[in-house]
């Protein structure tokens, strides 16, 4: 069974292509025009062990918001499509990821019910500019958008951190590792992991 997706989305603000293979090896090819976001999505694909291609051409002459948001929309849509009926998956995943002084906990439920809880970033993190264009407030927006479009329940808790780069990167890696476990195929699971029979 192929658990892959290829989705394109074009608006007046951006053109996005995402190709995703849930059973990959962590191979990535990411270009969004926002350098730090490229770095985060590359880390995301590598640590989730997803093969991930992202090509985004957005209105970065305005700012990074539309490009980052629209990429997250398409990534979430691709994740949902690649999961299919979710038969045989583990469904739940969690992680605890350090990056030097930063520590992030993540839990995910591939539930079919979108929800995002994002807490713990230090005061002022949302106003920090990382690289040329990435504003700290975009991190929460990415995860809220991803959760909505992938139809997952996602909890991200920043337990500690000082360096803005580390705080964001440990979040992307924690989400990646939790999703890696949640979407993994469980040889003991013969159907959809829900008492309702549908996710």
VENGI-V994620 format. One record per residue. N is the residue number from 1. SS is DSSP state (H for helix, E for strand, C for the rest). Layout:
# VENGI-V994620
n: <N:N>
ss: <SS:SS>
This chain:
# VENGI-V994620
n: <1:2:3:4:5:6:7:8:9:10:11:12:13:14:15:16:17:18:19:20:21:22:23:24:25:26:27:28:29:30:31:32:33:34:35:36:37:38:39:40:41:42:43:44:45:46:47:48:49:50:51:52:53:54:55:56:57:58:59:60:61:62:63:64:65:66:67:68:69:70:71:72:73:74:75:76:77:78:79:80:81:82:83:84:85:86:87:88:89:90:91:92:93:94:95:96:97:98:99:100:101:102:103:104:105:106:107:108:109:110:111:112:113:114:115:116:117:118:119:120:121:122:123:124:125:126:127:128:129:130:131:132:133:134:135:136:137:138:139:140:141:142:143:144:145:146:147:148:149:150:151:152:153:154:155:156:157:158:159:160:161:162:163:164:165:166:167:168:169:170:171:172:173:174:175:176:177:178:179:180:181:182:183:184:185:186:187:188:189:190:191:192:193:194:195:196:197:198:199>
ss: <C:C:C:E:E:E:E:E:E:E:C:C:C:E:E:E:E:E:E:E:E:C:C:C:C:C:C:E:E:E:E:C:C:C:H:H:H:H:H:H:H:H:H:H:H:H:H:H:C:C:E:E:E:E:E:E:E:E:C:C:C:C:C:C:H:H:H:H:H:H:H:H:H:H:H:H:H:H:H:H:H:H:H:C:C:C:E:C:E:C:C:E:E:E:E:E:E:E:E:C:C:E:E:E:E:E:E:E:E:C:C:C:C:C:E:E:E:E:E:C:C:C:C:C:H:H:H:C:E:E:C:C:C:E:E:C:C:H:H:H:H:H:H:H:H:H:H:H:H:H:C:C:E:E:E:E:E:E:E:E:C:C:C:H:H:H:H:H:H:H:H:H:H:H:H:H:H:H:H:H:H:H:C:C:E:C:C:C:C:C:C:E:C:C:C:C:C:C:C>
